[in-house]
Amino acid sequence: MAGAPVIYFARDSGALLPLLAQTGADVISLDWRVPLDEARARRGASVAIRVLQGTPVDTVRRVVEHVHTRTTADK
């Protein structure tokens, strides 16, 4: 579908994060082996990182609300 974000997922690829960020994907999806804070520090280019499947919906909702609050406050 034209305009759909590209999500790149590779298992056991935490060591490749700087290279994965150069693929042109909009989102890099990680498996459970890579802590999010470590991934964010090593990802290189500015790409989004996707949280694990099975993450409680309420947790995701709170993260989205936090991001919206921060981005609104920064404008």
Backbone bond lengths (Angstrom), bond angles and torsions (degrees), N, CA, C in turn:
res aa  C-N    CA-C-N  psi(-1)  N-CA   C-N-CA  omega(-1)  CA-C   N-CA-C  phi
1 M - - - 1.444 - - 1.531 108.12 -
2 A 1.283 115.91 127.19 1.463 121.26 -179.92 1.527 110.39 -63.22
3 G 1.308 116.78 135.22 1.457 121.84 178.09 1.513 114.42 86.24
4 A 1.331 118.30 -6.34 1.470 121.16 179.08 1.524 108.95 -74.02
5 P 1.340 117.11 141.96 1.460 118.79 178.57 1.525 110.65 -66.82
6 V 1.315 115.88 147.64 1.460 122.09 177.44 1.522 107.90 -96.12
7 I 1.345 116.46 124.59 1.461 122.73 178.68 1.520 107.87 -112.92
8 Y 1.322 116.56 123.57 1.458 121.73 -179.44 1.515 108.28 -104.08
9 F 1.331 116.82 126.45 1.458 121.18 177.97 1.508 109.64 -129.60
10 A 1.316 116.87 129.11 1.455 122.47 174.41 1.522 107.75 -140.51
11 R 1.306 116.90 127.96 1.466 120.53 179.23 1.521 110.81 -69.17
12 D 1.326 114.60 146.19 1.458 122.36 175.04 1.530 112.19 52.09
13 S 1.318 115.69 45.56 1.462 120.17 -175.18 1.530 113.04 -117.56
14 G 1.322 117.07 18.36 1.458 120.16 -177.03 1.510 114.10 -55.62
15 A 1.331 117.11 -36.07 1.464 120.46 179.82 1.523 112.22 -68.16
16 L 1.324 116.68 -16.32 1.465 121.00 -177.30 1.531 113.40 -98.28
17 L 1.314 117.83 8.30 1.466 120.24 -174.96 1.520 114.86 -51.25
18 P 1.326 120.04 -46.20 1.469 117.82 178.68 1.529 112.56 -60.36
19 L 1.322 117.27 -35.60 1.468 120.60 178.01 1.524 111.11 -73.62
20 L 1.332 117.26 -39.41 1.464 120.51 179.72 1.521 110.81 -61.87
21 A 1.321 116.37 -34.77 1.464 120.30 179.48 1.527 111.32 -65.45
22 Q 1.328 117.42 -18.23 1.457 121.42 -179.48 1.532 112.78 -92.83
23 T 1.332 117.91 2.60 1.466 120.83 -177.78 1.519 112.87 -73.38
24 G 1.328 116.99 -17.47 1.455 119.65 -175.80 1.519 112.70 94.23
25 A 1.334 116.99 -3.20 1.467 120.53 177.93 1.528 109.77 -66.30
26 D 1.329 116.01 149.80 1.463 121.08 177.05 1.517 111.77 -78.56
27 V 1.333 115.34 -30.16 1.467 122.03 -176.14 1.522 108.43 -136.94
28 I 1.324 116.12 137.03 1.454 121.76 172.33 1.525 106.43 -106.30
29 S 1.322 116.39 122.57 1.457 121.63 -179.41 1.523 108.76 -98.95
30 L 1.311 116.70 129.25 1.455 122.52 -176.30 1.520 111.12 -107.20
31 D 1.325 115.56 153.54 1.458 117.61 171.49 1.526 108.83 -89.55
32 W 1.307 117.16 -177.22 1.461 122.34 -172.11 1.522 113.47 -69.46
33 R 1.301 118.74 -11.15 1.463 121.52 -175.14 1.531 114.00 -77.28
34 V 1.322 117.64 -13.39 1.464 120.82 -175.18 1.528 109.93 -113.47
35 P 1.333 118.36 113.72 1.467 120.34 175.65 1.534 109.93 -62.09
36 L 1.322 117.04 139.65 1.466 121.06 -175.80 1.525 113.09 -59.61
37 D 1.344 117.47 -39.61 1.463 118.67 -179.03 1.530 111.03 -65.91
38 E 1.314 117.00 -37.39 1.463 120.79 177.05 1.532 110.57 -67.74
39 A 1.315 116.08 -42.32 1.467 120.39 179.57 1.516 110.79 -61.75
40 R 1.323 116.61 -42.97 1.460 120.09 -179.54 1.526 110.97 -62.26
41 A 1.331 117.10 -37.85 1.460 120.96 -179.78 1.527 112.08 -70.95
42 R 1.352 117.36 -28.47 1.463 121.13 -174.84 1.517 114.86 -103.57
43 R 1.299 118.90 -2.73 1.469 120.01 -169.71 1.514 114.68 -70.55
44 G 1.310 117.74 -17.63 1.459 119.09 179.36 1.511 110.89 81.99
45 A 1.322 116.67 -111.30 1.467 121.97 -177.10 1.526 110.90 -62.03
46 S 1.285 115.08 165.61 1.462 120.99 -177.83 1.532 110.82 -83.03
47 V 1.323 115.73 89.93 1.458 122.20 175.47 1.516 108.09 -126.39
48 A 1.312 115.47 155.04 1.464 120.27 178.26 1.519 109.76 -75.70
49 I 1.323 114.83 154.30 1.457 121.50 175.97 1.521 107.44 -119.35
50 R 1.329 115.95 130.03 1.454 121.02 -176.77 1.526 110.38 -90.34
51 V 1.353 116.58 134.60 1.474 120.69 176.76 1.501 110.33 -77.29
52 L 1.322 116.18 166.42 1.463 123.38 -175.09 1.523 113.13 -63.15
53 Q 1.345 114.70 147.43 1.459 119.29 169.48 1.525 106.73 -63.35
54 G 1.307 116.03 148.40 1.458 119.73 -179.49 1.512 113.17 89.23
55 T 1.332 117.29 -2.81 1.460 119.98 175.56 1.518 107.75 -63.81
56 P 1.335 118.26 132.37 1.466 119.76 -178.80 1.534 111.55 -55.44
57 V 1.320 115.79 135.69 1.466 121.83 -177.77 1.523 110.75 -56.79
58 D 1.323 117.74 -38.98 1.463 120.01 -179.48 1.528 111.21 -63.09
59 T 1.315 116.98 -36.79 1.467 120.66 177.74 1.521 110.66 -64.69
60 V 1.321 117.12 -45.72 1.459 120.92 178.45 1.526 110.29 -62.08
61 R 1.327 116.63 -42.71 1.466 121.25 179.25 1.530 110.48 -59.07
62 R 1.340 117.55 -42.94 1.462 120.83 -179.91 1.526 111.40 -66.36
63 V 1.329 117.16 -37.74 1.468 120.47 177.51 1.522 109.89 -63.78
64 V 1.328 117.09 -45.37 1.467 121.19 179.67 1.526 110.48 -61.61
65 E 1.321 116.93 -44.19 1.469 120.44 178.08 1.529 110.61 -60.84
66 H 1.327 116.68 -41.69 1.472 120.61 178.97 1.531 110.94 -62.29
67 V 1.324 116.20 -45.46 1.467 120.10 179.33 1.520 110.22 -61.80
68 H 1.324 117.22 -44.14 1.464 120.11 178.76 1.520 110.95 -61.72
69 T 1.313 116.92 -40.83 1.462 120.42 179.00 1.524 110.47 -63.74
70 R 1.319 117.69 -44.81 1.470 121.97 -179.01 1.521 111.51 -66.57
71 T 1.338 117.64 -42.57 1.458 119.32 -177.56 1.516 111.58 -72.23
72 T 1.311 117.30 -31.15 1.456 121.36 176.28 1.528 109.89 -70.09
73 A 1.332 116.25 -40.77 1.464 120.83 -179.44 1.517 111.98 -67.94
74 D 1.332 117.02 -29.57 1.466 121.25 -178.06 1.522 113.04 -77.62
75 K 1.324 118.13 -13.44 1.468 120.40 -176.72 1.497 112.71 -83.12
